[in-house]
Amino acid sequence: MSVSAPTNTRATIDELLRRIGEGDPERIAEMYAEQVDWKLNWPQNEHGRTATPWIRHRSARADAADHYREIAAHHVPEQVATEIDRILTDGDDAIVLGEIRQTARPTGRGYRARFALHLTVVDGLVTRHHVYEDSLAVAEAFDTEDR
């Protein structure tokens, strides 16, 4: 590991988060390597999967752009906020901790979900994107069944 790796990792993560905040899926995808280890936690029972198509494993830069397009299509854009609590770096790895606040477009239900995002940066590109979030809060916001 070079001495400058954490700085480069942090600069890459800061740029990725800035682009995510701007909301342009193609520009966001430019931050990812051609091949990406992309995983999102989700219960094994597939509950709510048709309502939340962006919550799936991916493996390529083009998939990253699709991910951000699908999120935008399923949420109310004027009712989106993300709060970053902390960014921790260790060599090529970074952990982003925070909370998202979104509103599900199909149901109009708002939700808050704490998250941890584990990213790995190699040569200025993200090669790992693992998200751990409150998937129950997301599933409930998109649940269209009567309660």
FIVOMI-570911 format. One line per 3 residues: number of its first residue (from 0); for each residue x, y, z of N, C-alpha, C. Coordinates in steps of 0.001 Angstrom, whole numbers, plus 524288, in hexadecimal, padded with zeros to 5 digits. Example, Ala and Ser with C-alpha at 12.3 -4.5 7.8 and 13.67 -1.06 7.14 Angstrom:
0	83386/7E9C6/81E78/8300C/7EE6C/81E78/83390/7F31C/81E78 | 83232/7F736/81BA8/83566/7FBDC/81BE4/83264/8001E/81EBE;
# end
This chain:
0	8035C/7FB63/80000/80000/80000/80000/80382/804D1/80000 | 80265/80870/7FCA6/8056E/80D46/7FC80/80358/8110E/80090 | 8069C/814BF/80203/80515/8189B/805ED/8007C/81BE5/8040C;
3	8001A/81CC5/7FEF7/7FBFE/82025/7FCEE/7F6D0/81D53/7FC05 | 7F694/8182E/7FCB7/7F1CF/81535/7FB9F/7ED06/81746/7FE8A | 7ED56/81844/803C0/7E8A3/81A36/80663/7E6BF/81F72/80433;
6	7EA53/822F2/802D9/7E8D1/827FA/800A3/7E618/82731/7FB6D | 7E850/823D5/7F810/7E5EC/822C3/7F305/7E0A8/8201F/7F3B8 | 7E054/81C7F/7F764/7DB5F/819E3/7F877/7D75C/81DE5/7FA35;
9	7D8D3/82135/7FDD7/7D527/82521/7FFD7/7D380/828EE/7FB8F | 7D71C/82AA2/7F85C/7D5C6/82E41/7F41E/7D1F3/82BB4/7F04B | 7D2CD/826BB/7EF22/7CF47/823EE/7EB99/7C9DE/8236A/7EE08;
12	7C99C/82215/7F303/7C48E/82178/7F5A9/7C1BE/826BE/7F5EC | 7C498/82AE0/7F725/7C22C/83014/7F747/7BFE0/8317D/7F1F6 | 7C2AC/83053/7EDCB/7C0BF/8317A/7E88A/7BC02/82E16/7E739;
15	7BC2F/8291A/7E8A6/7B7B5/825AA/7E7C2/7B2DF/827C7/7EA8A | 7B365/82933/7EF6C/7AEEA/82B2F/7F260/7ACEE/83057/7F021 | 7B076/83390/7EE4E/7AED5/8387D/7EBD1/7AB92/8375B/7E6F8;
18	7AD64/833AF/7E3C5/7AA8F/8325A/7DEFF/7A549/82FCC/7E03A | 7A523/82C7D/7E434/7A020/82A2C/7E5C5/79C58/82E84/7E746 | 79E41/83262/7EA29/79AF8/836D4/7EBAF/798F6/839EA/7E709;
21	79C08/83A29/7E2D9/79A58/83CE6/7DE1E/7964C/839CA/7DB11 | 7966F/83495/7DB8E/7925E/83154/7D953/792D4/82FD5/7D39A | 79765/8305A/7D12A/79807/82EDC/7CBB3/79A3E/8294B/7CB7B;
24	796F8/8255E/7CA3D/798BF/81FE9/7CA5F/79D90/81EC9/7C712 | 79E05/82138/7C282/7A28C/8202F/7BF2A/7A790/8223F/7C1A6 | 7A755/826D5/7C3F6/7ABFD/82913/7C68A/7AD60/82604/7CB73;
27	7A973/82414/7CE2B/7AA77/820CA/7D2C4/7AD41/81BD1/7D100 | 7AB42/8195A/7CCE5/7AD6F/81463/7CB05/7B323/814E8/7C95D | 7B4B7/81985/7C7A4/7BA30/81A5C/7C620/7BDEF/8196F/7CAAC;
30	7BC07/8199A/7CF71/7BF50/818DE/7D414/7C053/8131A/7D53E | 7BDC6/80F95/7D266/7BE3A/809FE/7D36C/7C1BC/80764/7CF59 | 7C471/80345/7D10C/7C795/8001F/7CD78/7C3FD/7FD2D/7C9BC;
33	7C627/7FB48/7C578/7C303/7F842/7C1B1/7C069/7F39C/7C45B | 7C341/7F0F3/7C7CA/7C11E/7EC9A/7CAD2/7C0DD/7EE3C/7D084 | 7BC4F/7ED90/7D2E1/7BB6C/7EF54/7D842/7B91C/7EAE0/7DB77;
36	7BAFF/7EA4D/7E033/7B8B6/7E6B2/7E400/7B488/7E9D3/7E6E0 | 7AF9E/7E954/7E539/7AB50/7ECA2/7E719/7A747/7E92E/7E9BC | 7A67D/7E9FF/7EEC4/7A2AE/7E6E2/7F1B1/79F6C/7EA8B/7F51B;
39	79A74/7E931/7F597/796E4/7EBFB/7F918/79440/7E7F2/7FC88 | 793F7/7E917/80199/79167/7E553/80504/78B81/7E584/80424 | 78918/7E107/80457/7836C/7E0A8/803C6/781C3/7DB68/805F3;
42	77D3B/7DB26/8087C/77B74/7D61C/80A8F/77B1A/7D1FB/8063F | 77C31/7CD3E/80797/77C3C/7C8F3/803D0/776E7/7C7BD/80179 | 77299/7C940/80408/76D66/7C7B4/80241/76B5F/7CACE/7FD9B;
45	76E6E/7CE66/7FB85/76CF3/7D163/7F6DF/76860/7D518/7F7BD | 76687/7D5C2/7FC86/76218/7D937/7FD98/76323/7DEAD/7FB76 | 75F8E/7E08E/7F850/75FF7/7E5DF/7F669/763AF/7E6A0/7F1E2;
48	765F1/7E27E/7EFC3/769F3/7E31C/7EBBF/767E5/7E5A3/7E6BA | 76315/7E484/7E531/76125/7E6E9/7E065/7606D/7ECC2/7E113 | 75F5E/7EE7E/7E5C8/75EA2/7F412/7E6D1/763D1/7F6EA/7E777;
51	76805/7F40C/7E85D/76D26/7F661/7E956/77142/7F3DB/7E5C5 | 770D4/7F49C/7E0AD/7745C/7F1E1/7DD11/77A15/7F386/7DD6E | 77B2F/7F7FE/7DFB6/780A7/7F9AE/7E027/78390/7F69B/7E455;
54	780B9/7F3EF/7E7C2/7833D/7F100/7EBF9/78486/7EB8B/7E9F3 | 7891B/7EB2F/7E78D/78AFD/7E635/7E582/790DD/7E698/7E4B7 | 79346/7E214/7E42C/798E0/7E1ED/7E33B/799FD/7E39B/7DDA0;
57	79E78/7E5F1/7DCDD/7A011/7E7CA/7D7B3/7A5D4/7E68C/7D6FA | 7A7C3/7E75C/7D21F/7AD30/7E5EC/7D145/7B01C/7E965/7CD65 | 7AD97/7ED61/7CB2D/7B031/7F07A/7C727/7AEE5/7F647/7C7B2;
60	7B233/7F981/7C55D/7B16F/7FF2D/7C56C/7AC03/800AB/7C35A | 7AA51/7FE3F/7BF1C/7A521/7FF76/7BCE4/7A0CD/7FE4B/7C0DC | 7A19D/7FA43/7C415/79DD1/7F900/7C824/79D5F/7FD6A/7CC1D;
63	7A1A6/8001C/7CD19/7A193/8046E/7D0DC/79DEF/808B9/7CEF8 | 79E4C/80A1E/7CA03/79AD1/80E1E/7C7E3/79526/80C64/7C854 | 79414/80771/7C71B/78EC0/80562/7C798/78CCE/805BE/7CD32;
66	7902E/8048B/7D0E4/78EC0/804CE/7D66D/78CB8/80A42/7D7DA | 78F9B/80E41/7D66D/78E15/81392/7D7DC/78955/81577/7D4C4 | 788A8/8139A/7CFF7/783E3/814DD/7CCFE/77F1E/81264/7CF95;
69	77F9F/80D74/7D137/77B3A/80AB5/7D3AE/779C4/80D33/7D8E6 | 77DA0/80EB6/7DBF3/77C66/81162/7E0E6/7794D/81656/7DFC8 | 77B16/81970/7DC1B/77871/81E62/7DADD/772E1/81D6D/7D8F6;
72	77218/8196A/7D5D9/76CED/81854/7D3AB/76902/816A5/7D7D3 | 76ADC/81486/7DC2C/76767/81266/7E029/766D3/815DC/7E500 | 76925/81A7D/7E4D9/768CE/81E13/7E94E/76709/82373/7E780;
75	764E0/82666/7EB2B/7633E/82BC5/7EA1C/76817/82F35/7EAA2 | 769F3/8318E/7E657/76EF8/83454/7E684/76F1C/838F4/7EA40 | 76AC4/83B8B/7EB0E/76AB6/84018/7EE89/76ACF/83E80/7F44D;
78	76A52/8396C/7F55C/76A14/8378F/7FABD/76E67/8339A/7FBC2 | 77326/83517/7FA5D/777C0/831C6/7FAF9/77BE0/834C2/7FE06 | 77E2F/83222/801C9/78286/83480/804AB/78618/83025/8069E;
81	78B0F/83149/806BE/78EDC/82DA2/808EA/79257/830A8/80CA7 | 79315/82E72/81125/79691/830C7/81504/79B26/82D11/815DF | 79FCF/82EFC/814DD/7A48B/82BE5/815C0/7A688/82D3C/81B32;
84	7A6E3/8293F/81E80/7A8D2/82A03/823D2/7AEC2/829AD/8241F | 7B0F4/82611/8211D/7B68F/82525/82187/7B883/82227/81CCD | 7BD44/82356/81B43/7BFF9/82063/81730/7C524/81E9F/8198B;
87	7C5F2/81989/819A8/7CAB1/81746/81BD2/7CDC6/814D4/8175A | 7D2CD/815CF/8171B/7D609/81375/81309/7DA75/81051/81574 | 7DBD8/80C19/812C6/7E031/808C4/8144E/7E284/806A6/80F41;
90	7E68C/8092A/80D5A/7E8E8/8078F/80869/7E512/80855/803F3 | 7E403/80426/8011A/7E074/80461/7FCA6/7DAB8/8041D/7FE32 | 7D9A4/80304/80328/7D443/8024D/804F8/7D227/8071C/807B9;
93	7CD05/807D4/80723/7CA54/80C0F/809DC/7C509/80A13/80BB3 | 7C358/80C11/8101C/7BE2B/80AFE/81232/7BB6E/81040/812C3 | 7B6D8/810A3/8106F/7B3A6/81559/810D2/7AEFA/813F1/81434;
96	7AE30/816DC/8186A/7A9CE/815FC/81BF5/7A60B/81A90/81B8D | 7A0FF/81963/81B84/79D42/81DA4/81B2F/797A6/81BD0/81B48 | 79446/81F53/8197C/78EAF/81E38/81959/78C57/82085/8145B;
99	78911/81D74/811D1/78630/81F70/80D50/78092/8207D/80EF9 | 77E50/8247C/80C9A/778C5/825B5/80D53/77684/8262D/807DF | 772BA/822E4/806C3/77070/822A6/8018E/76A83/82235/8020C;
102	767D7/822EC/7FDB9/76237/821FA/7FD6A/76140/81E6E/7F8C5 | 75EAA/81A11/7F9D0/75D71/81646/7F5BB/7595E/81894/7F212 | 75A9B/818D7/7ED21/75701/81B10/7E947/751D2/8180E/7E904;
105	751C9/812C9/7E8D8/74CD7/81006/7E824/7490C/8107E/7ECC4 | 74B24/8112A/7F183/747B9/81146/7F61E/74767/816A5/7F8AB | 74B20/81A05/7F786/74B57/81F17/7FA16/74D53/81ED9/7FFAA;
108	74F1A/81A45/80161/75111/819A5/806C0/756C8/81B40/80719 | 757E6/81E6B/80AF7/75D4C/81FD8/80C03/75FDE/81BBF/80F63 | 764FA/81B7D/80F0B/767E1/817FE/81279/76D41/81A35/81394;
111	76F75/81854/817DE/774CB/8198E/81972/77792/81465/81A1F | 77C58/81421/8183C/77F4E/80F4B/818BD/78505/81093/819D5 | 786FD/80E8A/81E17/78C90/80EEF/81F40/78F70/80B62/81B76;
114	7943B/80CD5/81A12/7973A/80993/81677/79D04/809C4/817BF | 79FA8/805A9/815FE/7A55D/80568/815D0/7A6B3/803C2/81045 | 7AA2E/80696/80DD9/7ABD1/80591/8087F/7B1A5/8045C/8089B;
117	7B30E/7FF98/806FE/7B88C/7FDFD/806D0/7BA5B/7FE68/80129 | 7BE0A/801CC/80046/7C026/802BA/7FB0E/7C5F1/80172/7FAF5 | 7C7BB/7FF6E/7F68D/7CD4E/7FEA8/7F5B0/7CEC4/801AE/7F0C1;
120	7D313/80480/7F105/7D4E0/807BB/7ECAE/7DA2B/805B1/7EADC | 7DA96/8049F/7E5C2/7DF7E/802FC/7E35A/7E064/80672/7DE9A | 7E4DB/808F6/7DE7A/7E636/80C6E/7DA15/7E203/8108C/7D91C;
123	7DFD5/812A0/7DD4F/7DC0E/816DF/7DCE1/7D68E/8153F/7DB53 | 7D579/81018/7DB13/7D040/80E37/7D9B3/7CE33/80A90/7DDF2 | 7C92A/80A9C/7DEBE/7C6B0/8073D/7E2A6/7C64A/801B7/7E06C;
126	7C882/7FDF7/7E343/7C85B/7F87B/7E19E/7C4CB/7F530/7E510 | 7C384/7F729/7E9B3/7BFD6/7F47D/7ED36/7BBDF/7F881/7EF07 | 7B6D9/7F6E3/7EF09/7B280/7FA32/7F0D2/7AECD/7F690/7F3B8;
129	7AF6B/7F643/7F8CF/7AC0A/7F2F7/7FC0C/7A8D5/7F688/7FF95 | 7A3B2/7F5F6/7FF64/7A027/7F93D/80276/79D7B/7F5E2/80693 | 79D8C/7F7C9/80B5E/79ABE/7F562/80FB5/79700/7F989/811B2;
132	791E5/7F88B/81111/78E15/7FC84/8128E/7896F/7FA08/81539 | 7860C/7FD4C/81735/78143/7FB8C/819B8/77D64/7F9FB/8156E | 77DFB/7F536/81376/77ABE/7F377/80F19/77503/7F2EE/810A1;
135	773D9/7F20E/81596/76E66/7F1BA/81743/76BA7/7F6FB/8168C | 76E41/7FB3A/817DD/76BEE/80073/81724/76ABF/8016B/81162 | 76E49/7FFD0/80DF5/76D83/80083/80858/768EF/7FD28/80689;
138	768E0/7F82E/807FB/764BD/7F495/80654/75F68/7F67F/8081E | 75F0D/7F853/80CF2/75A08/7FA38/80EF4/75821/7FF0E/80C09 | 75BA7/80274/80A8C/75A1C/8072F/807B4/757E6/805D7/80259;
141	759B8/801A2/7FFFA/75800/80017/7FABF/753B0/7FBF8/7FAD8 | 7522F/7FA27/7FF66/74E27/7F618/7FFE3/748D3/7F857/7FE6A | 74682/7F64A/7FA4F/74170/7F849/7F881/73CD3/7F516/7FA93;
144	73DE3/7F10A/7FDA7/739AE/7EDE1/7FFDC/73730/7F0C1/80466 | 73206/7EFEC/80516/72F36/7F23A/80987/7314E/7F005/80E95 | 73188/7F357/81270/73372/7F1A0/8179C/72F1A/7F1AA/81B76;
# end
